[in-house]
Amino acid sequence: MESGFNEIVDEEIKVIQKDSDTDYGYIKMTYDLSCLKILINIKKTYS
């Protein structure tokens, strides 16, 4: 289950990063993911 969740998070981060207007750091990326109902530790978005 954990690896499936990680793949979903990775894909969502890639989708967010494709938009040139969303050049986010880890704090804003974590907030944007939380708006999508993906609640993760802020350290997880470093990758």
C-alpha positions as CSV (number, residue, x, y, z in Angstrom):
1,M,0.0,0.0,0.0
2,E,2.8,2.4,0.9
3,S,4.5,2.1,-2.5
4,G,1.3,2.7,-4.3
5,F,0.7,5.9,-2.3
6,N,4.2,7.1,-3.0
7,E,3.6,6.6,-6.8
8,I,0.4,8.7,-6.5
9,V,2.3,11.5,-4.7
10,D,5.1,11.4,-7.2
11,E,2.7,11.7,-10.1
12,E,0.8,14.6,-8.5
13,I,4.1,16.4,-7.9
14,K,5.1,15.9,-11.5
15,V,1.8,17.3,-12.7
16,I,2.1,20.3,-10.5
17,Q,5.7,20.9,-11.6
18,K,4.7,20.8,-15.3
19,D,3.0,24.2,-15.0
20,S,5.6,26.9,-15.3
21,D,3.6,29.1,-12.9
22,T,4.0,26.7,-10.1
23,D,7.7,26.8,-9.4
24,Y,7.2,25.8,-5.8
25,G,9.5,25.0,-2.9
26,Y,8.7,22.2,-0.6
27,I,6.5,24.3,1.7
28,K,4.2,25.5,-1.1
29,M,4.2,22.1,-2.7
30,T,3.1,20.4,0.5
31,Y,0.3,23.0,0.8
32,D,-0.8,22.4,-2.8
33,L,-0.9,18.7,-2.2
34,S,-2.9,19.2,1.0
35,C,-5.5,21.1,-1.1
36,L,-5.7,17.9,-3.2
37,K,-6.4,16.0,0.0
38,I,-2.9,14.4,0.0
39,L,-1.6,14.9,3.5
40,I,2.1,14.1,3.9
41,N,5.0,15.2,6.0
42,I,6.7,18.3,4.7
43,K,10.0,16.4,4.5
44,K,8.6,14.0,1.9
45,T,8.4,16.7,-0.7
46,Y,12.2,17.2,-0.8
47,S,12.6,14.5,-3.4
